[in-house]
Amino acid sequence: MGYILKKVIVKRYRSINNLEILFKDGEPLIICGSNNIGKTNFLRALDLFFSLDKEKFNAQRDVPFNIADGSRGDGYNTEITAEFYDEEKNCIVLIKEKYTEKDDVGRELTISGKKGKQNRKLYLMKLKSLRKK
């Protein structure tokens, strides 16, 4: 019994503006594509998420250029969200990490989460529709 990774959402990380990857039970995840499309950046985002090390985040390098060189504003951060299925408690667990870097504070990592069975019902409906395809 444990946690099964079901989905990862990466927002505003390097070349990735908004990416959602679904993990299907029992199937490998194959990452392929042209050069400079973001494959390595997705793997770096996963490493950042699981390391919980705010020092790995560097806004100058990790926030997309159009945001870093633009007005910055609320978009000057990176968000990585993972959805897990808790086999023991039979529920979905969402964990969101938000990385920011501010001149007066430095690097910050904010972690939030939620869990609930109501999300599991929605997830099962999505899963059934995916299996039909």
N, C-alpha and C positions, 0 to 999 in steps of 0.2 A: 504494500500500500504506500502511496506517496502522492506527489503532485505530477500532473501531466501538462506540459506546455501546449496550449491550444492556439494562441494567437499572439503576435507581437505587432505593435504599432509604433513607428518611428516618425517623429515630427521635427523638422528643422535641424537635421544633423548632416553636416557636410553637404554632399550633393543630393541628399534626400529631403524633400519638402514634406511629403506625407506618404508613408508606405505602410500597408497592412499585409501581413503574411499570415496565412492560416496553416496550421500544422494538422494533418489528418492522421488519425490513429493507425499505427502499424505501417505507415508509408514513410519512406525517406524523403527528406527535403533536399531537392536538387537545385542549386543556385547556378544558373548559367546565363550568359548574355554577352553582348559586345563589350569591348574595352571601354572603360570610363563611363559605365552605366550605373555604378553604385553597389556592385556585389561586395567588394571589400568593405565599403562603408557600412553596409548592413551588418557584416560580421563584427566590425569595430563597435557598432552600436550595441550589439548583443554583449560583447565583452565589457563595455562601459556599464550596461545594466547589471550584469551579474557580479561585477567587481565591487560595486558600491564605493568606489574610490573617486571622490570629487576632484582629486588632483590629476586624474586622467583626462578631465575635461578642460579644454582651452578654447574659449569663445572665439579668439582670433582665427583659429584653425577649424573649429567644429561647427560654428554657426554658418549657415549658407551665406555666400558673398552678397547676394541681393539684400539680405537683412542686415548683415554686419556693416556694409557700406552705405546702407540706406538710413532711414530714420530711427532704426533700432526699435524703440517702443516696446510693446508687450511681446512681440515676436522674437526678442533677443534672448532666446533660451532654447534648450533642446528638451524634448519630452519623449520618453520611451515608456510604453505601457505594455505589460504582459498579462495575458489571461491564462490562468492555470485551472485545471480541474483537480479538486481535492478528492481523491478516491475514498478516503476514510470517512469524511463528513458528507460526501455526495453533494458538493456544491462548487460553484465557480468562485475563484478568488482573482480580483484585479489588483495589480500593483503598478503604480505610476511613479516614475522618477522624473524629476524636473531639475535640469542643470542650468544654472545661471552664473554669470560673472559680472560683478559690479565694481567700479573703481574704488568706492569707499569701503566695501565689505570683502571683496575677493570672490573666490569661488564658493558657490552654495549648491547643496544637494537637498532637495525636498522630496520625501517619500510619502506617498499616501496609498491607501488601499481600501477595498471593500469586498465583502463576500455576501452571498445570499443564494437561497434556493430559487428565488424568482428568476434570477439570471440563468439558472440551469434549464428551466423550462424553455426560455427563449433560445438558448444554445442548442437544445435537443431538436427544436423545430428547424433551426438553421442546418443542423447536422443531417436531419432526415431529407431536407430539400437538396443538400449537396450530394447525398448518396443516390438520389434519383437521377442525377445528371450522368 
